[in-house]
Every structure is written in structure tokens, then in C-alpha cells.
């Protein structure tokens, strides 16, 4: 699949993706990419976040590829599980980066737990989970369990933290290469 043939929907996580975040850079570079909006990026409510994603997918005209980071990954998983109207049938693939462990009772802030437990049914489209060996929000083993449940290919991001600006992932060119290979295979 070619970029021009798709609608790329960026699904940021908790607090959104700032101006130096790789999702923001990709949004600027990809003419078909757009970011979903959330009413409150600092107090996520699973029902609201899922509704925003489903509405964004419903508005598309081309096949959709989702690019999610952190809590955005759990938003994608919950949207698939809660999609009673078949809206997600237009999604052809998902690139999922740094899923947080929303089942961890020690996760901060606590309201992230409202996105758990994470659904364990396979996704109805191809997906990749990119996970780090030292992500403070999820162990690599737990990310592997999520990928396994969802039927996703797991990509070992080595010791990359949470794949955000704080972990040194501004433009993240290596991620863009993996995404381009994934997209071309759809």
C-alpha cells in the first residue's frame, strides 16, 4: 500500500504528542496523516477516547492505517473490542508503539487503569507492536503478551525507553523505516 492511497490516523497517548514528538514530525511529513483530537488529554476517559477514534475512522474516505503511541495503543485495542457498528472494517493496519501496561496496579497516573484490562482477541487487520526493553510503563514481556494476543508482529526496540521526546525520540527515523516497510506490505 502506498502512503497516498491511505488515510493515516495518528492516535497519541496520555497528554498528546508535543511539538518535538515523532508523531508530530510524521504528521508534518505525511500529507495524508491527521491526528485525532481528544476533549481532555490529561484525564483520559476510555469511552471518550474510543468514540473519538471511531469517529475519525468513520470520516475517512480511503483505507485507514493507524499509528498509535502509548495510551493510543490501548485506545485502538479498546476501539476494536467496542466497535459494534463495524467502523473499524476500514482499517487495513496498525503501527503500535510503546503500549502501556494498563493492568499494572502501580501505573501512574492511576486513571490509565481505566483502559484495562486490555482486550485479548486478535485484531482483524495486520499490526506491529514496537516495544522497548526498558519502557518505564510496560515490561517487554507484557508488550509481547499483548502482541501475541492481538496477532501482532513484535518488534524489539531494544533499550529505547518509552519512544517519546524524553527518551530521545524526536523525529525517530528508524521507526519511520519500520513503518514504511509495514505500509508497503499491506
N, C-alpha and C positions, 0 to 999 in steps of 0.2 A: 504494500500500500504506500502511496506517495503522500507527502505532507499536504499538498494542495487538494488532495481528494478527501481529506478528513477535517472534522471539527475537533480540535484538541481542547479538552476541558481540563483546566488546572484546578486541582482540589487541594488548597492549602490546609495546614493544620492549625492547631491552637495558636492564637494571636496573629494569624495570617502570615504571609511571607513578605518580609520587608524589602526595601529597595535594593539591597545587595544580595538577596537570596537567589539561588539558582532558578527557582520557579519564575521569579520576576524577570530575570535575564532571558529565560526561554520564552516568556510571554512577549518580550520585545522583539526577539529574533524570529518567532514563528508567526507568520501572517494569519494563520487560521486558529491561533490559540487565544483563548479567553479564560479568565479566572471567574469562578463562581463567587458570589458575594454571600456573606452571612450577616444577619442582623447584629449579632454580638460575637465578635472573635474572641473575647476574653471570658465569656461564660457560655461555653458551648452546650446546646441542648440537642440531643441526638435527633429528636423528631424534626426540629427546625433545620438542622444541617442536612438531614436526609431529604427533606422537602425541597431545599434549595438546589441540591444536586439533581433530583428528579426533574425539577422544573427546567434546569439548564439543559439537561439531556433532551427533554421533550421539545424544546425550542430549536433544536438543531435540524439542519436540512441534509447534511452529509453524514456518512458513518462517523461514529464518535470513538476517540481514543482518550482515555482518562490518564492524567498524570497527577498522582496524589502523593502528598508528603505527610508523614506523621499522623495526626488525628484525621487527616483527609483520607488516609488508607482505611481507617475504621469506618469513616463515613461511607466510602464506596462499598465496603462489606455489608454494612447495615442497609444501604440502599438496595442492594441486590436482594437481601433477605426480606425486605419490606415492600418490594415492588409488586403490588397487586394488580397494576394496570398494564404491565408489560412494557413500560417505558424503557427499561434497560436493554431491550432487544436491539436497539440501535447502536449499542456499544460493541465495538469489534475487538477491543483490547484494553488492558490497563497496565500502566507502569507505576508500581507501588514502591515508595521509598521510605524506609525507616518507620515501619509500623510500631506504634507504642503498645506496650502490654497493658491493655485496659482491664485485665483481670488481676493485676498486681495490687494488693491492698495497700502497698506503700507508695503508689504512684502519686505524684504531685502535679498539679492540683487535684484534689480528690474528685472533683466533678468529671474528670476524664473517665472515671469508672462507669459513668452512666452510658458509655458507648460499649460496654461489655455486658455479658460475655461476647466475644467475637463469634460470628457465625462460622459454622464448621462445614457447611455444604460447599461443594465445588462451584466455582464461578462458571457461568455459561459462555465464557469467552476466554481467549488466551491472556495470560498475565505473567508478569515478572515481579518478584519481591526482591528489592535490593536492601540488604541488611548489613549492619556493621558488627564486628566482633566486640566493640566496646561502646555500644549505644547506651547511654545512661537511662533510657526509657524502655529498653527491651533487651533481653539476652538474645544472643544469636540463635540459641536453641529454641526459644519461644517463637522467634520470627520464622524459623524453619518449620515449626509445627503449624503456624498459620499458612505458610506457603504450601505445605503438604495438604492441609485440609482444603484449601482453595484450588488445588490443582495448578498452582503457580510454579514457575521455574524460580529457584532461589539463586540469587547472585551474591557471592561473598564480597562485600565491600571492604574487607579487611578491617583495620582499626581506623575507622572514619568518623567516630562519634555519631552524632545524630543527623549528619548530612545537612547541616544548616550553616548559617553565617558564622555562628560561634565556633563551629568545628572546622572553619576554614573553607567551606564550600560556597564560595560566591558563584562564579559562572559555572563551575563543575563540568569542564569539557569531557572528562572521562564518562560521566553519566550521560551526556549528550550522545556520545558514540554508542553506548549500550542502547539508548533509546532509539537511535536511528536504525540500528540493526534489528531491534524488536519490531519497529514500524515496518521496515522493508519485508519482514517475514509474515506480516498479516495479510 
